[in-house]
Amino acid sequence: MKILLVGATGSIGEVAYEELKDDAEIIQASRNSSEYPVDITSEESIRALFEKVGQVDGIICAAGSAHFATVDELTPEQNMIAVNSKQLGQVNVVLIGLHYLRDNGSITLTTGVLMDDPLKTASSSAMANGGVSAFVKSAAIEMPRGIRINHVSPSMLEKSKEKYGKLFQGFEPVSSKRIGLAYRKSVFGAQTGQAYKVY
Ligand SMILES: NC(=O)c1ccc[n+]([C@@H]2O[C@H](COP(=O)([O-])OP(=O)(O)OC[C@H]3O[C@@H](n4cnc5c(N)ncnc54)[C@H](OP(=O)(O)O)[C@@H]3O)[C@@H](O)[C@H]2O)c1
C-alpha cells in the first residue's frame, strides 16, 4: 500500500507516519522536502507532486496554517492564510489527488478541536476546520470508485504542549498514540464521511 503524507515533517504528520510506517510505503511531502516538495496553497504545486508520485492507495494531509488574532484585530488578509492553506489547500489536495487515487483508496484530512471548543484568537483556524469538516461530510456521499474520505480532528498533541500550551489553557493534551490510531482507522478502516475527534 502506497500512501502520500503531506505535512510529514510536522508534529501531527510525524504521528501519522510513526503509526503507519510499518504497514505502508509512505511518501513524505512538505514545502521543504528535497524529494517531494509541495505547497498546498498552489494548485500547480499539488499537481506537480501527484505527477511525480503517481498512483497511490491513500492520501493524508496534515498540513495547514492559520493566523491567530482576535476578531477585532484579524485582517481579511490574515484570514486568507487559513482559507488558502488549511481550508482550500486541503480541499485542493482532494480535488486534484482524487484522480491519482486507486479504487477503494482513502483520503484523510486534518482539522482540529478549535472548531468545537473555541479559544480566543482562534476564529480563523476554527473557520477553516469547520469548512473542511463540512466538505468531508458532503464529499463522502459522492466519492467515486469506493474511495473513502474522513478527517482527524486532534486536540493539542502532548508533544505540542510547549508550543501551544499557553493558548490551550485547560485542554488535556492527547497522546501521539491516540491521534495516530485515528489516522490508522481512517486509512485501514471501512468508514467514510467521519470526523475522528481525538478530544
Ligand atoms: N499540533 C497540534 O497539537 C495540533 C492539534 C490540533 C490540530 N492540529 C492541526 O494539524 C495540522 C498540522 O499541525 P502541526 O502542529 O503538525 O504543524 P507543524 O508542526 O507546523 O507541521 C506542519 C507540516 O506541514 C508542512 N506544511 C506547512 N504548510 C504547508 C504547505 N502550505 N504546503 C505543504 N506543506 C506544508 C510543514 O512542512 P514545511 O514547513 O516543510 O512545509 C510540516 O511538515 C494543522 O492544521 C494544525 O492546525 C495540530
The ligand as a Gaussian input file, in Angstrom:
#p B3LYP/6-31G(d) Opt

LIG

0 1
 N       -0.061000      20.037000      16.903000
 C       -1.249000      20.002000      17.472000
 O       -1.371000      19.816000      18.714000
 C       -2.486000      20.135000      16.645000
 C       -3.732000      19.990000      17.281000
 C       -4.886000      20.105000      16.514000
 C       -4.813000      20.340000      15.150000
 N       -3.584000      20.480000      14.563000
 C       -3.578000      20.743000      13.126000
 O       -2.758000      19.810000      12.468000
 C       -2.143000      20.417000      11.330000
 C       -0.646000      20.231000      11.442000
 O       -0.227000      20.848000      12.655000
 P        1.239000      20.614000      13.249000
 O        1.202000      21.045000      14.671000
 O        1.721000      19.250000      12.895000
 O        2.050000      21.704000      12.408000
 P        3.611000      21.778000      12.160000
 O        4.342000      21.007000      13.215000
 O        3.917000      23.208000      11.945000
 O        3.812000      20.972000      10.783000
 C        3.198000      21.362000       9.591000
 C        3.636000      20.404000       8.499000
 O        3.018000      20.775000       7.286000
 C        4.002000      21.248000       6.347000
 N        3.394000      22.418000       5.698000
 C        3.046000      23.590000       6.259000
 N        2.476000      24.402000       5.348000
 C        2.459000      23.701000       4.184000
 C        2.014000      23.995000       2.873000
 N        1.477000      25.182000       2.552000
 N        2.139000      23.050000       1.917000
 C        2.684000      21.838000       2.208000
 N        3.140000      21.504000       3.427000
 C        3.035000      22.430000       4.399000
 C        5.253000      21.533000       7.184000
 O        6.466000      21.351000       6.489000
 P        7.122000      22.538000       5.614000
 O        7.295000      23.717000       6.512000
 O        8.381000      21.922000       5.085000
 O        6.137000      22.765000       4.530000
 C        5.127000      20.428000       8.229000
 O        5.538000      19.180000       7.667000
 C       -2.570000      21.885000      11.345000
 O       -3.700000      22.041000      10.519000
 C       -2.963000      22.096000      12.795000
 O       -3.911000      23.117000      12.974000
 C       -2.436000      20.387000      15.280000

